[in-house]
Amino acid sequence: MNGSNKYNSWGRYPNVCHTKVVTLPWCHTDFNSGIIEDESTCLVYGQGRSYGDSCLNERGTLIDSSCLNHIQLFDKEKGILRCEAGVTFDDLLSIIVPHGWFLPVTPGTRYVTVGGALANDVHGKNHHLVGSFGNHVTAFELKRSDDKTYLCSEKENPDYFKATIGGLGLTGLITWVEFKLKRIINSSISTQQKSFASIEQFFELENVDEREYTVAWIDTSSRGNKLGRGIYFTGEHAKEHPVSYSRKKTTNRSLNMPINLPNVTLNTFTIKAFNNLYFYSHQNKKEHSLSHYAPFFYPLDNISNWNRMYGKRGFFQYQCVVPIQDGKDVIVELLKLVSDRGMASFLSVLKRFGDIPSVGMMSFPRAGYTLALDFPNKGKRTLQFLTELDKLVQSVNGAIYPAKDARMSPEMFNQSFPLLEEFKQYVDPHFSSSFWRRVTSS
Ligand SMILES: Cc1cc2nc3c(=O)[nH]c(=O)nc-3n(C[C@H](O)[C@H](O)[C@H](O)COP(=O)(O)OP(=O)(O)OC[C@H]3O[C@@H](n4cnc5c(N)ncnc54)[C@H](O)[C@@H]3O)c2cc1C
């Protein structure tokens, strides 16, 4: 155990100091013998792939879950996996893919833990067909600060089940998770990509598409009748080839961002230039191809520490969801605002969520369009601009994703999560986060 500030979130903002970091495996420790002292609070840290402050606990204790790294059960016939919560998706892929199984849902990086995926109820490119990660979880164990443990499933302790999925790590320590895998017959992905000349064209395209995985990249520097142009990527697990799994570990990072780039490197000019280049280089690419699953699901994982590109001040990711009805207009308005304010975003992603209800009381995914934008942190100017975006999202009862957030107001948080008051009953009295104190003004 030691004090440390090396535990950051992916956006590297805010930069906070923790009083203590506990790295012991949970089975060798009790909350009441060392983790919790007096009025202090604690929070579990996975891989810190959340962008804002939901994985940070300023002036409190962090429990590093990396020692919870054991697989407990892998039923290769039924596709059921049970593992400790610090196991990463990267670790799992190298074990399950050779046996013809895949993750039921995966975010855009494989360097997340199973506990982190559950606590944020993460979504993937297949949300429109299968919902979010929590929809595939059959059971987990929750350890509370009074050292009581709860087996949670739809039938056992269902209230803790619903509060912990998407519960932002506030209901206690998740020790292990059991979930259902997806059968595949080939590890490759049959992909398609299509450019669209405007946001209106995107809505026409995605409306008819029911491929398994869908996502669009948007050129946020475009304006006028090209506003919202971009590339629509779709894919599905290849069926046409016999099994051709690689037994190699899937970690194959070829590039690294060795230093923080100076804050001026990513400015409006360079971001616009990147957007243009990206659009034109993909516009004429082959429409259909067969790809390894890693570049399809995790294009950024190839560049270690790519977040350093934003310099020491870090960056904000802004991810909202707006309902289908009225949502299209708001997406157009959001893109107009980005373009009018000259705030082009480096990486911008748009996707339709389906209507499978999320299990968690505080889950972010819900039917609608979700837009994710990245902005370098330029202090007050960026914060004011993001508040302007909030107003548009609020006007249609949309929501902001806590896993990406470092600045939303308590009012915006309240509006985003209608079951917030019910959820509060399940928050462990000794658990808290910088995010939680900020959005509940506590
Ligand atoms: C490049 C990139 C792409 C991404 N793409 C997506 C995407 O497509 N969809 C999506 O939904 N998200 C996406 N994310 C966000 C990421 O999936 C989530 O923030 C995820 O929760 C991070 O997992 P982690 O293990 O790093 O957890 P952390 O970020 O360390 O923690 C996240 C939360 O989980 C809690 N937690 C972690 N372990 C435990 C435990 N054992 N017990 C109790 N609580 C725990 C923490 O307290 C915290 O509240 C992306 C992130 C990056 C960097």
The ligand as a MOL file (V3000), in Angstrom:
LIG
                    3D

  0  0  0     0  0            999 V3000
M  V30 BEGIN CTAB
M  V30 COUNTS 53 58 0 0 0
M  V30 BEGIN ATOM
M  V30 1 C -10.0260 3.8480 -26.8550 0
M  V30 2 C -11.2420 3.6410 -25.9890 0
M  V30 3 C -12.4100 3.2280 -26.5820 0
M  V30 4 C -13.5530 3.0200 -25.7970 0
M  V30 5 N -14.6900 2.6000 -26.4210 0
M  V30 6 C -15.8060 2.3770 -25.6840 0
M  V30 7 C -16.9900 1.8720 -26.2970 0
M  V30 8 O -17.0310 1.6340 -27.5080 0
M  V30 9 N -18.0580 1.6260 -25.4940 0
M  V30 10 C -18.0230 1.8410 -24.1470 0
M  V30 11 O -19.0300 1.5920 -23.4670 0
M  V30 12 N -16.9210 2.3290 -23.5410 0
M  V30 13 C -15.8180 2.5940 -24.2800 0
M  V30 14 N -14.6750 3.0410 -23.6670 0
M  V30 15 C -14.7020 3.2620 -22.2120 0
M  V30 16 C -14.3040 1.9970 -21.4440 0
M  V30 17 O -14.8190 0.8510 -22.0610 0
M  V30 18 C -14.9210 2.0450 -20.0350 0
M  V30 19 O -14.5810 3.2360 -19.3850 0
M  V30 20 C -14.5010 0.8290 -19.1770 0
M  V30 21 O -15.3300 0.8070 -18.0430 0
M  V30 22 C -13.0430 0.9440 -18.7220 0
M  V30 23 O -12.6990 -0.2310 -18.0170 0
M  V30 24 P -11.4660 -0.2750 -17.0090 0
M  V30 25 O -11.2040 -1.6850 -16.6590 0
M  V30 26 O -10.3320 0.5170 -17.5560 0
M  V30 27 O -12.0780 0.4280 -15.7410 0
M  V30 28 P -11.7140 1.8050 -15.0400 0
M  V30 29 O -11.7880 2.8840 -16.0620 0
M  V30 30 O -10.4680 1.6760 -14.2530 0
M  V30 31 O -12.9530 1.9340 -14.0430 0
M  V30 32 C -14.2480 2.1410 -14.5690 0
M  V30 33 C -15.2790 1.9790 -13.4700 0
M  V30 34 O -15.3370 0.6130 -13.0830 0
M  V30 35 C -15.2000 0.4900 -11.6820 0
M  V30 36 N -14.5580 -0.8000 -11.4290 0
M  V30 37 C -13.5240 -1.3630 -12.0850 0
M  V30 38 N -13.2630 -2.5810 -11.5760 0
M  V30 39 C -14.1430 -2.7920 -10.5740 0
M  V30 40 C -14.3720 -3.8520 -9.6380 0
M  V30 41 N -13.6570 -4.9740 -9.6530 0
M  V30 42 N -15.3460 -3.7070 -8.7150 0
M  V30 43 C -16.1110 -2.5760 -8.6800 0
M  V30 44 N -15.9440 -1.5490 -9.5440 0
M  V30 45 C -14.9780 -1.6500 -10.4700 0
M  V30 46 C -14.3400 1.6880 -11.2900 0
M  V30 47 O -14.5010 1.9970 -9.9110 0
M  V30 48 C -14.9110 2.7580 -12.1930 0
M  V30 49 O -16.0840 3.2830 -11.6630 0
M  V30 50 C -13.5200 3.2460 -24.4030 0
M  V30 51 C -12.3260 3.6660 -23.7980 0
M  V30 52 C -11.1910 3.8560 -24.5890 0
M  V30 53 C -9.9120 4.3110 -23.9370 0
M  V30 END ATOM
M  V30 BEGIN BOND
M  V30 1 1 1 2
M  V30 2 1 2 3
M  V30 3 2 2 52
M  V30 4 2 3 4
M  V30 5 1 4 5
M  V30 6 1 4 50
M  V30 7 2 5 6
M  V30 8 1 6 7
M  V30 9 1 6 13
M  V30 10 2 7 8
M  V30 11 1 7 9
M  V30 12 1 9 10
M  V30 13 2 10 11
M  V30 14 1 10 12
M  V30 15 2 12 13
M  V30 16 1 13 14
M  V30 17 1 14 15
M  V30 18 1 14 50
M  V30 19 1 15 16
M  V30 20 1 16 17
M  V30 21 1 16 18
M  V30 22 1 18 19
M  V30 23 1 18 20
M  V30 24 1 20 21
M  V30 25 1 20 22
M  V30 26 1 22 23
M  V30 27 1 23 24
M  V30 28 2 24 25
M  V30 29 1 24 26
M  V30 30 1 24 27
M  V30 31 1 27 28
M  V30 32 2 28 29
M  V30 33 1 28 30
M  V30 34 1 28 31
M  V30 35 1 31 32
M  V30 36 1 32 33
M  V30 37 1 33 34
M  V30 38 1 33 48
M  V30 39 1 34 35
M  V30 40 1 35 36
M  V30 41 1 35 46
M  V30 42 1 36 37
M  V30 43 1 36 45
M  V30 44 2 37 38
M  V30 45 1 38 39
M  V30 46 1 39 40
M  V30 47 2 39 45
M  V30 48 1 40 41
M  V30 49 2 40 42
M  V30 50 1 42 43
M  V30 51 2 43 44
M  V30 52 1 44 45
M  V30 53 1 46 47
M  V30 54 1 46 48
M  V30 55 1 48 49
M  V30 56 2 50 51
M  V30 57 1 51 52
M  V30 58 1 52 53
M  V30 END BOND
M  V30 END CTAB
M  END
